[in-house]
Amino acid sequence: MRKDDRVRLQHMLDAADKALTFIQGRIRADLDNDRMLVLSLVRELEIIGEAASKVSADTRSPFSKHLDSVARYYRHAQSIDSRLL
């Protein structure tokens, strides 16, 4: 695996960990009432999606279905409805 792919995968894991930390102890209604929470989650999803979109084809192949889904989500992140989070 290429070094830059390892870095990107680590960025994805770090962003996912942060997102999980943000939602710990929260309920669904918090997304409707806490704009900062929504923006924080969207930002972490953007980081994950951007990193996923730049992973090389060699590294991507065993995970292509999942990385493609994440990358596609990233491209549409600007129009996220908080009900989908």
Backbone as CSV, one residue per row, in Angstrom:
resi,resn,N_x,N_y,N_z,CA_x,CA_y,CA_z,C_x,C_y,C_z
1,MET,0.845,-1.176,0.000,0.000,0.000,0.000,0.893,1.244,0.000
2,ARG,0.491,2.209,-0.796,1.251,3.455,-0.882,1.144,4.243,0.419
3,LYS,2.210,4.974,0.727,2.239,5.760,1.960,1.104,6.781,2.004
4,ASP,0.863,7.461,0.881,-0.195,8.472,0.880,-1.576,7.844,1.074
5,ASP,-1.758,6.604,0.622,-3.021,5.918,0.880,-3.175,5.613,2.367
6,ARG,-2.088,5.224,3.004,-2.146,4.972,4.454,-2.547,6.243,5.198
7,VAL,-1.983,7.360,4.765,-2.317,8.641,5.393,-3.796,8.951,5.180
8,ARG,-4.282,8.742,3.968,-5.697,9.020,3.680,-6.617,8.110,4.486
9,LEU,-6.269,6.840,4.570,-7.078,5.917,5.364,-7.072,6.312,6.840
10,GLN,-5.933,6.776,7.326,-5.860,7.231,8.707,-6.714,8.478,8.919
11,HIS,-6.723,9.377,7.932,-7.589,10.560,8.013,-9.054,10.137,8.102
12,MET,-9.412,9.113,7.323,-10.783,8.620,7.346,-11.133,8.062,8.724
13,LEU,-10.240,7.272,9.284,-10.485,6.706,10.613,-10.568,7.794,11.683
14,ASP,-9.671,8.756,11.611,-9.675,9.849,12.593,-10.975,10.647,12.523
15,ALA,-11.416,10.941,11.311,-12.652,11.707,11.136,-13.856,10.902,11.627
16,ALA,-13.868,9.612,11.369,-14.965,8.766,11.849,-14.983,8.726,13.372
17,ASP,-13.807,8.627,13.977,-13.722,8.642,15.440,-14.256,9.955,16.012
18,LYS,-13.896,11.063,15.379,-14.393,12.359,15.842,-15.916,12.438,15.731
19,ALA,-16.441,11.971,14.597,-17.891,12.002,14.402,-18.597,11.171,15.473
20,LEU,-18.045,10.014,15.778,-18.644,9.176,16.822,-18.590,9.862,18.179
21,THR,-17.512,10.581,18.436,-17.400,11.328,19.687,-18.461,12.421,19.749
22,PHE,-18.689,13.101,18.626,-19.667,14.183,18.584,-21.075,13.695,18.901
23,ILE,-21.408,12.481,18.473,-22.787,12.007,18.650,-22.995,11.206,19.932
24,GLN,-21.926,10.947,20.639,-22.055,10.187,21.884,-22.986,10.907,22.855
25,GLY,-23.982,10.179,23.333,-24.937,10.736,24.283,-25.995,11.629,23.654
26,ARG,-25.982,11.740,22.355,-26.961,12.584,21.652,-28.145,11.748,21.208
27,ILE,-29.231,12.433,20.899,-30.412,11.780,20.334,-30.704,12.409,18.978
28,ARG,-31.560,11.765,18.225,-31.876,12.219,16.870,-32.342,13.680,16.847
29,ALA,-33.116,14.074,17.819,-33.644,15.445,17.867,-32.539,16.484,17.982
30,ASP,-31.388,16.105,18.497,-30.275,17.051,18.604,-29.840,17.561,17.229
31,LEU,-30.013,16.758,16.210,-29.651,17.200,14.862,-30.563,18.319,14.375
32,ASP,-31.789,18.315,14.848,-32.729,19.370,14.454,-32.480,20.671,15.203
33,ASN,-31.900,20.566,16.395,-31.781,21.721,17.272,-30.370,22.254,17.454
34,ASP,-29.381,21.555,16.954,-27.989,21.944,17.185,-27.244,22.047,15.855
35,ARG,-27.260,23.237,15.312,-26.633,23.488,14.007,-25.136,23.176,14.044
36,MET,-24.491,23.473,15.164,-23.056,23.212,15.276,-22.769,21.709,15.200
37,LEU,-23.630,20.905,15.790,-23.473,19.453,15.703,-23.581,18.989,14.257
38,VAL,-24.580,19.485,13.564,-24.769,19.102,12.158,-23.553,19.507,11.327
39,LEU,-23.116,20.751,11.491,-21.962,21.224,10.716,-20.698,20.433,11.054
40,SER,-20.538,20.078,12.301,-19.374,19.288,12.710,-19.404,17.908,12.068
41,LEU,-20.564,17.287,12.069,-20.688,15.967,11.452,-20.482,16.028,9.946
42,VAL,-21.056,17.043,9.323,-20.888,17.203,7.882,-19.414,17.394,7.543
43,ARG,-18.715,18.178,8.336,-17.284,18.405,8.079,-16.494,17.105,8.165
44,GLU,-16.771,16.295,9.174,-16.058,15.018,9.298,-16.398,14.094,8.134
45,LEU,-17.650,14.130,7.688,-18.029,13.321,6.522,-17.337,13.831,5.258
46,GLU,-17.170,15.133,5.154,-16.429,15.691,4.015,-14.982,15.203,4.014
47,ILE,-14.368,15.190,5.184,-12.984,14.711,5.292,-12.900,13.255,4.858
48,ILE,-13.836,12.457,5.346,-13.857,11.036,4.975,-14.047,10.888,3.470
49,GLY,-14.991,11.624,2.923,-15.282,11.518,1.490,-14.146,11.995,0.618
50,GLU,-13.522,13.093,0.994,-12.403,13.603,0.210,-11.250,12.607,0.226
51,ALA,-10.943,12.074,1.392,-9.863,11.091,1.491,-10.202,9.844,0.673
52,ALA,-11.442,9.387,0.768,-11.865,8.192,0.024,-11.743,8.404,-1.477
53,SER,-12.044,9.603,-1.931,-12.002,9.872,-3.370,-10.577,9.917,-3.918
54,LYS,-9.580,10.051,-3.026,-8.193,10.158,-3.475,-7.368,8.899,-3.224
55,VAL,-7.983,7.862,-2.678,-7.260,6.605,-2.470,-6.966,5.995,-3.838
56,SER,-5.752,5.490,-4.019,-5.335,4.945,-5.317,-6.160,3.723,-5.707
57,ALA,-6.183,3.445,-6.992,-6.943,2.303,-7.511,-6.448,0.985,-6.920
58,ASP,-5.149,0.855,-6.724,-4.606,-0.382,-6.162,-5.137,-0.643,-4.762
59,THR,-5.160,0.377,-3.947,-5.657,0.228,-2.578,-7.174,0.151,-2.575
60,ARG,-7.785,0.856,-3.489,-9.238,0.931,-3.552,-9.885,-0.405,-3.929
61,SER,-9.270,-1.192,-4.758,-9.933,-2.353,-5.352,-10.618,-3.287,-4.356
62,PRO,-9.990,-3.694,-3.238,-10.718,-4.587,-2.333,-11.876,-3.899,-1.609
63,PHE,-11.847,-2.569,-1.569,-12.853,-1.808,-0.834,-13.659,-0.897,-1.747
64,SER,-13.578,-1.122,-3.041,-14.121,-0.156,-3.999,-15.592,0.165,-3.770
65,LYS,-16.388,-0.824,-3.473,-17.814,-0.571,-3.262,-18.023,0.429,-2.124
66,HIS,-17.320,0.243,-1.037,-17.490,1.120,0.119,-16.878,2.502,-0.116
67,LEU,-15.677,2.542,-0.671,-15.023,3.829,-0.911,-15.772,4.637,-1.955
68,ASP,-16.316,3.974,-2.966,-17.089,4.681,-3.979,-18.343,5.298,-3.362
69,SER,-18.974,4.569,-2.440,-20.165,5.100,-1.768,-19.814,6.323,-0.932
70,VAL,-18.717,6.253,-0.224,-18.283,7.374,0.609,-17.936,8.569,-0.262
71,ALA,-17.208,8.329,-1.343,-16.816,9.413,-2.247,-18.056,10.061,-2.880
72,ARG,-19.027,9.246,-3.239,-20.264,9.769,-3.828,-21.012,10.625,-2.799
73,TYR,-21.051,10.168,-1.568,-21.694,10.929,-0.499,-20.999,12.278,-0.318
74,TYR,-19.694,12.263,-0.378,-18.916,13.495,-0.236,-19.304,14.514,-1.305
75,ARG,-19.466,14.060,-2.535,-19.814,14.980,-3.620,-21.163,15.649,-3.396
76,HIS,-22.029,15.010,-2.628,-23.366,15.552,-2.376,-23.503,16.150,-0.978
77,ALA,-22.401,16.313,-0.293,-22.431,16.746,1.116,-23.031,18.138,1.288
78,GLN,-22.944,18.966,0.313,-23.449,20.325,0.458,-24.971,20.388,0.574
79,SER,-25.646,19.358,0.103,-27.111,19.371,0.158,-27.648,18.351,1.153
80,ILE,-26.884,18.077,2.197,-27.293,17.069,3.171,-28.492,17.541,3.972
81,ASP,-29.426,16.674,4.095,-30.585,16.877,4.954,-30.238,16.221,6.289
82,SER,-30.345,16.944,7.386,-29.951,16.402,8.686,-30.718,15.142,9.052
83,ARG,-31.865,14.910,8.422,-32.613,13.687,8.715,-31.875,12.452,8.198
84,LEU,-30.929,12.639,7.279,-30.187,11.506,6.724,-28.979,11.129,7.563
85,LEU,-28.575,11.982,8.482,-27.389,11.697,9.298,-27.696,10.687,10.382
